[in-house]
Amino acid sequence: MKELDELIAVSRKYGADSRFVIAGGGNTSYKDDTRLYVKASGHALATIDENGFAVLDRKKLAPMGRRRYSADAAEREAQVKADLAAACLTPDRRPSVETSLHDCMDWKFVVHLHPTLVGGLMCSKNAASECAALFPEALYIEYTDPGYTLFRKVYGRIKAWRVEKGTEPQVIFLQNHGIFVGGNTTAEIEKVYDHVMDVLSSKVEALPEGEVAVDENAAMEFIPAVRTVLSRNGRGPKTVKLTSNAVISWAMESWEAIKTPFTPDGIVYCKSEYLRLEGTDVTAAEKAIERYVARRGHTPKVILVPGLGLLAAGTNARDAKTVTEVFLDCCKIAWYSGSWGGAHPMNRRQISFIDNWEVENYRRKVAASGAVGRVEGKTIIVTGAAQGFGEGIARYLIGQGANIVVADLNEVTGEATAASFNAVCKGNKAIFVKTNVAEIDSVRSLVARTVMEFGALDSFVSNAGVARAGDLETLTPETFEFVTKINYHAFFYCSKVASHVMKIQTALDPEYFADIIQINSKSGLEGSKANYAYAGSKFGGIGLTQSFALELAPFRIKVNAICPGNFLDGPLWSDPEKGLFVQYLNAGKVPGAKTVADVRDYYLSKVPMRKGCNPPDVAKAILYAIEQTGETGQAIPVTGGQVMLN
């Protein structure tokens, strides 16, 4: 249908523009004489398709404007919900809460959005008078509880407008909410929005700009503590995202202007009360958070910390991102409202209604929903994860719900790998951090970035490694030192930096365990002819594993090694130029071998299960190491029976 295609196009245009839509808010519709197509709850405008629209019978919607519902708010909303459901021709799609508003506007297309500039005007003290002066052709509606109550008011005001002016209002402004624009073509609607934005942008001061530098050491000391307090006592692992910029700095200095929510969306996604700490003292923060929980019955979504910035706490990475975007939008609204007399937040009664409204609780549920995996909500660094074994391990773990940090020197491949992970993520997320594991400062930056993005480090998988084969006659000292630096020294650097952050976390929750896991090798369990640089570094890695395990056990940090067999299909072995098959053939490691195929057959013949090791095999061993709490200092073989522990 041509009109539906136009509706999808205009929905995506505005839905993808953060000036108009934050966190998937707003809704759009098209109607003919018999049917209304309106965005269904739980669908984002930016990506909506025809399956994202609920279809309703307009003959069944029409009586809702005349019907008198119960005076009891809860009973009334239940009755309205039932009538909407009865009119819905697509029962698998819940119609938008503003469905009746779309139906009563006598335009084919209606686009309802929450532009930040409009929010600045609608959430200002002088909203009514300024709106009348700037947009005399528009209908202004003072704040009214959303749902049926708002519909009845708008319905009545539209009828009065028609009688008084003999026309149909094309623009409706809603105080502390947003704007509705109607038109018989989407081009008409776009022209109106262009006009509104041009007028408003000419009346406001530019926002503060620029990022604010963050002390990485302070972030690493404080943020993991906050995340632990938020997550403990059965509350489940939270993701905590740090944002520090000029807008946030202004907001913290203007606390009175931003401390109370302005819009229903602000309450839905950020809760109705924010928490502002006095500084980065962990004990004081812990007490403040627990007082908040005792008072409100839930953990805070927004925590403002002088010297750091905004900590957005979510049930997962997607939720934390939404909290960040919505709260930043609230701060911008507060700034813009200064051009029209200052901020006008919602009052306590209005806030209480949104807090307890079934429709908004449904939106919260949709926003927070997602699959539950074996490491759901945990944050895991995997070094050397741009490709090969590390990529396969990280891919498996992200499928189990973890936030994954792809740490690697290969920037192009690493960014592409993280992007491919995010294409299949649910509520979790992957990021790439360029890292040289042979330099401890690079490892510190890796962990700091992880903490600022996700709030914690639950598991560190030290996977990055190199192999250089050669006998005593041919292997150079430089090559030996290179292999040792990457495979042995780097594990020390990673464990040193990771364990510091993990100790902060375990100190605040007696039920919490963290993990450091080295991806070792079967060559760490038995010698390897003409491959002593690699085998020696891996033997040493098991020695470090056992020693670190003893040291860190009192802190509930488990340290284990996974010892894979040969990943015969991976690039380490199969690369036609640098792979181990080629190296071993050239080094004469396999007696009588004349081709790469001979070398491969030789190694496969040594495995009782007649299979090479693969990343899912190793990832499952990692999950075992993480889930159990009774073993540390272990070297877990994943070799198909080729190497067995005594």
N, C-alpha and C positions, 0 to 999 in steps of 0.2 A: 504494500500500500504506500503510495507516494507520500501521503501526509505523515505516516508513521516514520518513514525514512527521514523526512524533514525534522520531525520531533527528535529522533535519535541524534541527528546532526547538531541541532542547537543545544541539546542536552550535553553532548560531549564537549562542544565548544566551551560552554561556561563551566562545566564540571571540571575541566582540566586547567582552568585559570584560577589560581589561588586568590586573585582579587575579588572573585565572586563566590567561590565555594571553598569551604574548609571542611575536611573530614567527611566528604561525601554528602554534605547537607544540601538542602533545597529540593525542589521537585518540579516536574514539568508535566504538561498534559496536552492532549488533543481530544476534541469531541465533535461528533456529528449529531444528527437529530436523535439517535437512539443509543449511542455508546460513548463512554468516556474512557480514554486510555490515560492512566496516570501512573507515575513512577511508584513501584512497590517498595515497601520498607525493606531495608537490607541491601539495596542495590545502589551503587555509586553512579552519579551522572557521568563521570569521566569515561566510564567503560560500558555504559548501559547498552543493551541491544533490545530487540523486540520482546525477549523473554523477561525483561526487567520491568515491564509495564503490566499493572493489573487492569483488567477490562471490566467495566461495570455497566449495568443496565440503567440508563438515565430515567426511565419511567419509575423504577423502584427507588432511585435517589431523590426524585422530585418531592415526594411527601415529607422528607426529613426536615425541610425548611418550615413546614406548617405544623408538624407534630409537636406535642408538648410532652417532654420527657420528665422523668422523676426529678424532684428537687434535691434529692440526695446525690451528691457528686459521683460517688462510686457506682451507685445503681444506674444513674443517668449514662455514665460512660459505657457501662456494660450494655445498656439498651442500644446506644449508638453503634457500638462495635457489632452487635448482632444484626442491626439493620444494614450496615455496610457489608457485612458478610453475606447477607441475603441478596444484596444487589450485585455481588461480585460474581462474574462469569468465569474467573480463573481462581478457584479456591486454593491453589497452591501458592498464590501470591497475595500477601497482605497489603491492602491499599494504604497509601499515605494517609497520615492523620489529617492532612489538609484537603482530602478528596472533595468534600462538600464545598469548600471554598472555590476549588477549580470548577466545579459544576455550576455554581451560581453566577460566575462571571460570564457574560454573554459574548465570549470571543472563542474562536475555534482553537487557538493555541493560548496557553497560559504558562509563563515561566516564573517560578517563585525562587528567589535567591537570597543570600545573606552577604552582600558585598560589604567589605570592611568599611568603606567610605559611608555607605548607607547606615551601617551600624554606628558610626561616629555621630551621625545626625540623630538617628532614632534613639540612641542611648544618652542623649544630652538633655540638660535641664530645659533648654528652649526648643525642644524638638517640634512642638506644635506650631509655634509662631514662625520659626525659621522655615519649616516645611511649607507653610502657607505662602510665605514670601518668595521662596525659591521655586516652588512647584505648585502654583495656584490651580493648575488643572488636575491635580492629584487628590485622591481621597485619603485622609489621614485618620487612622484608628488608634485611639489611646490603648495602653496595654490592657489586654484581656487574657484570661487563662486560655491556653490553646485547647483545641478539641471543639466540642459542640458549643460551648459558651462563646468562643470566638466566632464560630460559624454563624450563630444566631445574630451576633452584633453586626458582622459584615453583611449578612443577608439583609438585615433591616436597613442598614445605611445605604446599600446599593439601591434598594427599592425607593428610599427617600431621594437619593441622587437622581434617579430616573424621573421622578415626579417633578423635582425642582428644576433640573437642567435639561430634561428631555434627551439626555444622552446616556451612554454607558461609560462608567469610569474605566479608563485604560490602565491607570497606575494607582495602586493602593499601597500606602506606607503603613507598616504596623510598628507601633512604639515598642522598643526593646526586642525587636524581632527581625524584620526584614522588609522585603518589597515583593509585590505581585505585579506583573506586567502582562497584559493581554493584547492579542492582535489576531487578525484573520490570516496573517502570514508570519512566518518566523522572521522575515526581513523587517517587518514593522516593529517587532519586539526588539530586535537588535538595534534599530535606530533609536528607540526609546532609551534603552540601556546606555547607549553611547552618550546621549544627551544628559542623562542623570549623572553619569560618571564625570563628564566634562564639567558640569556645573559644580559638583562637590569638590573635585580636585582643585578647582580654582579658588576655593574658599578656605583651604586648610594649610597648615604649616607642614613642611616635609618631615617625615619621620626621622628620628635619630638613626644614623647609619654606622655600620662597621662592626667587626667582631671585637671581642674583648679578650685579651690574652689570659690564659688560665695557668696557674701554677700546677704543673703536672704532679709534682710531689705531694702537694696538698690534696689534689684530687684523688690520688692513689691511697692516701691515708684515710680520707673521710668518706668517699662515696661507697666503697664496699661495706663500711660499717652501717651506713644508712640502709643499703639494700638488704643486709642481713636482718636488721631490726624489722623492716617492713615484711620480710618473708617468713619470719620464725613463728612459732606457736601454731603451726598447721595452716598458716595463711598461704603457703605455696610460693615458689620462687617468682620474684618480681623482676622485671627489667626496668632499669633506671637510666634514663638518658640525660646527659648534661648539655645545656645550651647556654652560651654566654655571649651576649651581644649588647649593642647600645640600647636597644629597646628594653631588654630585660633589666639593664642597669637603671634606666629611667624608671621602670616600674617599681623596683625595690626602693628607690628614693621617693616614689609617689604612692606609697602603700595605701593611704586612705582613698586614693582615687581608684585603685584596682582591687581592693581586698574583697569586694562583694560582687558576685556575678552580674552580668548585664543581660544575658540572653538565656533562653531555655537550653540551647546547645552547649553553652558554657557549663551549665549544671550537669547535663547528661554526661559529658566527657571528662570534665575536670572536678566534679563534685561541687557542692555548694559552699565549701569552706576550704581555703588554702592555708598552708602552714608556712609561716615565715620564721626562720631560725635567726638567732642573734649572731652566730658565727659558726666555726667549724670544730667546736669542742664536741667530741663524740659522746661523752656522758650526758651533756646537756641536750644534744640532739635525740639521744635514746629516750630520755625522760619526756621530751616534748612530743615525740611520736606516740609513745604509749599513752600519754594524756589525751592526745587527739583520738586515738582508737577507743579509749574508755568513754570519751564524750560522744563520739560520732558513730561508733559501732563498725567502722571500717578504716582502712589505712588511707592516708592522704594521697591524692593524685598529683598535686602541685606542691613542691617544697622549694622555697626561695632561700638561698644561702648567700649572705654577703661574702664577697671575695671569690665566689665560684659562679653562681648564676642560678638558672632554673634546673631543678631536678624533677623530671617528669616520670612518675612511677606508674607502670602499666602491668597488666597481667601477662603481657608478652611485648615483643618489640613493636608490633603494629600498634598496639594500644598506647605504648609510650610515645610513639611518633604522633599519634592523633592528639594526645594530651598536649604535647609540645606545640603543635600547630594551632589548636584551639585556644590555648592560653596566650600564645603570642598574638593571636588575633584579638583577644580581649584587651591586651595591653595596647594594641594599635587603636582599638575603638576608644579606649580611655584617652589616648593622646589626641585623636581627632575631635573628641567631644569638647575639648578645650576651646575649639573655634566657635562653639555654640552654647557657651555658658557653663561648661564643665560637665562632669559625669553624672548620669542619673541611673544608678543601678536598680535592680529589682528589689522589692521590699521582702520582708521575711515571710509574709503570707504567700506571696507569689512564688517565692523560692520553695517553700514547703509543698505547695501544690505540685511543682515539677518533680521534686524529690520523690514524691509518693505516687505519681501518676503512672498507671499501668503501661500506657503507651511508651513513655520514656524509659521505663524499666525494661520493656521489650527491646528498645533500641540499644540499651546498655548490653543486654544479653547478646544481641546480634554482633555488636562491636567487639565483644570479648570472646566470642566463640571461636573454636578451632579444634583440630584433632589433638589427641593426647598421645604423645610418644614416650619412649622409655627415658629420654633425657629432656622432656618438655620443660621449657623455661630456663634451662641451664645454659651457661655461656662457656664455650670451649674454643681454645686456640689450637689450631693444627698447623705446625710449621711444615714448610715444604709442601703446601697443599695446592699449589697452582696446577699441578699435573701429577700423573702417575699414582703411586700408592697413596700419597697424601690426599690427592684429589678424590680418589675413590673412598677413602675413609671419611673425609669431611662430607662428601655427598650422602653417604649412608647416615651419618649422625644428624645432618640437617633434616633428613627425612624422618628422624625420630624426635623432632621438635626442638633441637638445640639451636641457639644462636651460634654461628660459626664465624671465627676470625681466620681468614685465609692469610697466613703469614709466609711470604716468599720474596725472593729477590727479583723474580721475573714479573715485572709490573704489568706488561701487556696481557700475558696469559693469566696472571692472578686476578686482574680486574674482570676479565672475561669469565673466569671460573666463578667468581662471586656473583656476577650477574646471572649466570646460568642457575646458580643455587636459588637466587631470589625469585626466579621465574617459577619455581615449584614450591616455594615456601607457603606456609599457612600464616600463622601469626608471628613466626620467628623471622630471623633476618641473617644475612651474611654480609660481611665487609671484607675488603682487602686492605692489608697493611704491609707496605714494602719493608722487609726485614732482612737484616744480615745476622743470622744467629751466632756468627763468630765474633760479634762485637756486642759487648754487654750493654752499651748505651743504646744500641738499636733495639735490643730486647726490652729494655726499660721503656722506650717509647712505644713499643708494641703493646705492652701490658697497660701503660697509661691510656693509650687510645682505646683499648678494649674496655677499660673501666669507665671512661667518659661516654662511651657509646652504649654500653649495656649495664653498667653498674657493678659488675663483679667478674670474677674469674673462677669458675667452678672446677674446670679441668684443663690441664695443659698437656697436650699431646705433642711430645718432642719427636717429630718424625723426620725432619730434614736430615739428610745424610748423603754421603758420597761413597763410591767404591772405585778403587784404582788397583787393578790386579798387576802382579809382577813378582819375579823371583828376587832373591837376594842380590843377584848379579846386576839386574837391570833397573829395579825400582830406586828412584833417586831420594835422597833425604828430604828434598823440598816436597815431593809428592807424599811421602810418609807424613810429614808435618801437616800438610794440607788436609789429609784424611783425618788425622787425629784432631785437628782443630775443629772440624765440622762435626764429627761423630762423638767426640769425647768432651772437649772443652765446652762446646756449645750446650751440651746437656747440663753441665754445671751452671753456666750462665742462666739458662732458662729456669732451672730449679731454684736458683738463688733469688731471682726476681719474682717468680710466681709464688714461691712459698711465703714471701713477705706479705703479699696481699691476702693470701689464703689464711694466714694466721690472724689477720684482722677479722675475717669473717667467722672463723671457728671460735674465736674468743667470745663472740656475742650470741652464740646459739649452740648449746650443748648437744643438740640432735644433728648438727650439720657436719658433713664430711666433705673434704675436697680431695682432688686427685691430680697427681703428676704421673704421667705415663710415658715411658720411652718406647718408641718403636725400635726394638733391637733387631735380632736376627738369630736364625739357627746357628749362624757363625759365631754368635756370642756364647754358644753352649758347647761347641766343639771346634777344633782348629780347622783351618781352611788352607790347603796347599796353594802356594803362590798368590795368596790373598791375605797375607798376614797383617798388612796395614789396616784393612777393614776388620778382620777378625779380632785383632788386638784391641782396636777401639771399641768393638762391641763387647768383648770380655770386660774391658774397663767400665763400660756402661752398666753392666750388671753389678759390678763392684760398687759403683756410685749409687745405683738403685737400692741395694741392700743397706748401704751406709746412710743415705738420705732417709730411708724408711725408718731406721732406728732413731734418727734425730727428730724426725717430724711426727712420729707416732703419738707422742703426748699432745700434739696439737690437732689430732684427728685429720691429718693430711696423709693419705695413703700414697705410697710410691711403688709402682710396679712396672715391669717391662713385659712387652709382648714380643715374642720371638717368632716371626713369620718364617715359613719356608720360602721357596723361590717363587716370586711372582713372574712366571715365565712369559706371560703375555704383556707385561708392562714395559715401558720404555727403558727402565734400568737394564733389563735383560735383552730386549728385542730391538733396541735402536740399531739400525743397520750400520752406523758408523762408530758409535761409542758404547754400544750395549755390551753387557758382560759376555754374551755368547761370542761376540767378536773378540773381546779382550782375552777371554779364556782360550779361544782358538789360537790367537797369536802368541799367548804366553805358554802354550803347550801344556796347559793344565789338565786336559783330558787326553790320556795316551791313545794314540792311533786316530784321533779325530782329524778329519780332513775338511769338513764343512761345518757351517753353523748348525745344520740339521743334526749332525753327529753329536755336537755338544749338547743340544737340546734333548735328544733321545737319551743321552747318558744321564743327565740330571733327572729326567722324568722316571727313569728306571730305578732310581734310588728311593722313590716315594712309594711306600706300601699301598697308599690309597690311589696311586696312579693319577694324581692331579696336581697342578700347580696351586700354590696359595693365591688367594685373590683378596681385594680390599674388603668385601663384605665379611669374609672369614675373620679378618683382623678386627674389623669394626665390632663384630659380635663379641670378640674377646675383650675389647675395650669396654663395651657396655657391661660385661660381667664384672670387670675390675671396678667400674664406677658403682655399680649397684650393690655389690657385697661390702660388708663392713668388718669382715673378720680376717682379711688377708692383706699383708703389705710386705714389700721386699721380695715379691715373687717374680720369677721369670717364666711366663706362661707360653709354652710352645704351641704354635699353630703351623704344624709342619706335615700334616698328613701321615704322621707316624714315622717320619724319617729320623727325627731326633726325639728321644723320650727321656724324661727326667728320671734319675735314679732315686 
